[in-house]
Amino acid sequence: MQTIDDLDPHRFYTPEEIAPYMGIAPSTLRGYCRASKLFTRVGRRMMLDPEDATAVRQWIKDQNPMREWWEEPEPDPFAP
């Protein structure tokens, strides 16, 4: 298994199992899951299937879109 797409779609995974595929810490992934509400509760545990993991990955990308480097930021109205 190299990517999230290679995971078994009929199985649930813990954030600890999914996080290495996304390159982030498990606690960070749990926070993103709570914020986006893209996870499944199995009892008291937070679990993800590959579809949830892909949706969380897309949600993360949509939160901080990259600005083009040539765009000037808005001028500070309080700057001298």
BELPE-V568655 format. One record per backbone hydrogen bond with DSSP energy under -0.5 kcal/mol. CO is the residue of the C=O (numbers start at 1). NH is the residue of the N-H. Records with the same first field share a line. If there is no record, write none. Layout:
BEGIN
CO=NH + NH
END
This chain:
BEGIN
3=6
4=7
8=11
13=48
14=17 + 18
15=19
16=20
18=21 + 22
19=22 + 23 + 24
25=29
26=30
27=31
28=32
29=33
30=34
31=35
32=36
33=37 + 38
37=39
40=42 + 47
41=43
42=44 + 45
45=42 + 47
46=15
47=40
48=13
49=53
50=54
51=55
52=56
53=57
54=58
55=59
56=60
57=61
58=62
59=63
60=63 + 64
68=71
75=77
76=79
END
